[in-house]
Each structure stands twice: as structure tokens, then as C-alpha cells.
């Protein structure tokens, strides 16, 4: 009973604010405020407020929310375990079958590129032998600027 009164009062106050806003020639904003203020009134008229009030004070409803939470925890826990194991049982069996049918030496069918030739210039992708060389450029720039 009190929830309906509060919602109706909120709707009346919102419509009053919308009227003042429309008086100030801000019709679009006034229409939005009126739309928001009619929502609680509509909820009261449809009976949703009664249902929510009955649910909020019902121990059976809270127990139902607890059961739903436990169900969600079970789903999340089993999904986490499934991810750690590498998928469902069906997915693991399919992966085992595909591993058995794979070639014994898959690289053997790749074309041979011949012996590798070494050039005198180092390539851009070759790793550097000394870690100090990596920072020498940075040190030179810092010394140039007096840092």
C-alpha cells in the first residue's frame, strides 16, 4: 500500500517538474521527464509494485534466489574445470582421434630449401649476440642531450 503511494507521488512530482520545464520552452526535455515520471505510475497500475513488494518480504522468494545463485555457481565451476582439462569429453576424444590420424613426420613433406648460406651482413631478424649493444643507441642519445 505504501509502495503504491510513493510511486504515485513520484509520478506526480515528475509531471510537475515536466510542466515547469515545458513552461521554460524546453519541450523535448519536458517530454523526456514526463516519460520517466509515468513509469512508476504504470508499474503501480499493472501490479508490478505489489509483486515486487510481496517478493521482497517473502522468505520463499529469497530461498529461490539462493537456489538460483547456487545453480549459477555450479555452472561456472564446472565450466572452469572443463577449461582446465581442455574441453568436454567429446572434444578431447575428437582431438585424440585427429592426433592419431596426423602424419608421423609432418615436416618431411615440406620442400627442402637447400643448405643455408651465410652472408657477411647481419639480417634484420637475426638476434644480437650482446645485450649491451641493445642499449648503446639509447645511451648515445641520452649523452647527446646531456642526460
N, C-alpha and C positions, 0 to 999 in steps of 0.2 A: 504494500500500500504506500509506504513512504518512498519507495523507488520510483513509482509512477508519478508521485507528486514532484520529486526532484527533477525527473526528466521533463515533465510538463513545464516546470518553472524555468528550466534551462532553455527550452524551446521558446518560451515567451520572451525571455531576456534576449535571446539571439535575434528574434524577429524585431524587437525594439531597436537593437543595435543596427540591424539592416535598414530599418526605417530612417534612422539618423544618418546613416551613410548615404542613402538614396537622396535625402534632403540636401546633402553636400554635393550633389551631382556626380557621385561616383557609383553609377548604376551597375557596372559589371561587378565591382567588389560587393555591392549590396546584394546582388543576386547570389553570389557565392556564399555570403554569410547566411542568407535566408535558407539556402540549400543545406548548409551544415546544421543550422538550428532546427530544421524539420526532421532530421534523422532521429533524435531521441523521441520525438512525438510519434513518429512512425513505429519505432520499436515498442513503445507503450501500447499503441493501438493493435499491433499484431500479436501481442502476448509474449514477445521475446523476453521482456524485462521480468515477467513472472517466472518464466522458465529458468532464467539465469539466477534469479534470487532463490528459487527452490533448489537449484543445483548447488549453489554456493554454500548453503546451510545443510546439505544432505550428506551424512557420513557414507552412505552407499555410493554416492557420486564420487566422493574423494577416494574411496577404495577402488572404484573403477579407474580413476586417473592413475592410481598407484599400479594397478594391473597393467594398464597401457604402458606406463613407464618401464615396468619390468620386462614387458614384451619387447619394447624398443631396445633395452639393454641386451637382451638375448640375441636379437637380430644383429646388433652392432658387434657384440662379442664374437659370434660365430663368423661374421664377415671378416673380422680382424684375423682370426685363426686361419680362415681359408686363404687369406692373402699371404700369410707367413708360410703356409705349406705349398703354395704355388698353384692355387686354383682348386676347383672342385675335383672330385674323384674322376669324373668323366673327362675333364680337361687333362688331368695327369695321365690317364690311360691313353688318350689320343696323342699326347706328347711322347709317351714311351713307344707307341707304335710308329710314329714318324721318325724317331731316332733309330729304330731297328731297320727301317727301310732306307735310311740315308746311306750314301756311298761310304766305303771304308776309307778311301783317301780322296776327299773331295778336291784337294789341290792338285791331284795328279792329272786331272783333265784340263787344267789351266795351261795356256800356251807358254812355252819357255821363252824367256826374253834373252837368253844367251848370257855369257859371262858379263859381269858388271865391269864397266870401265871407270877408272878413277881419273878425274880431271884435276888440273892444278888449281882451279878456282873453287873455293868452297861454295856450295849451293846455299840458297836462302833457307831451305828447310833443314839443313844439317844442324845438329845440336852443337853448341860451342863446347869446347873442351874445358875452359876455365870459367869459373863463376865470377872472377874478378873482372873479366872482360865485359860482363854484362853491365857493371856499374861504372866503368871507366868513362863512358859517354856522359852519364849523369854527373859524375864528379867534375868533368871538364866544363860542363855548362854552369855548375854551381861556382867553380873557381872564376869563370869568366865574369860572373855577376858579383863577385866579391862575397859570396856566402860561404 
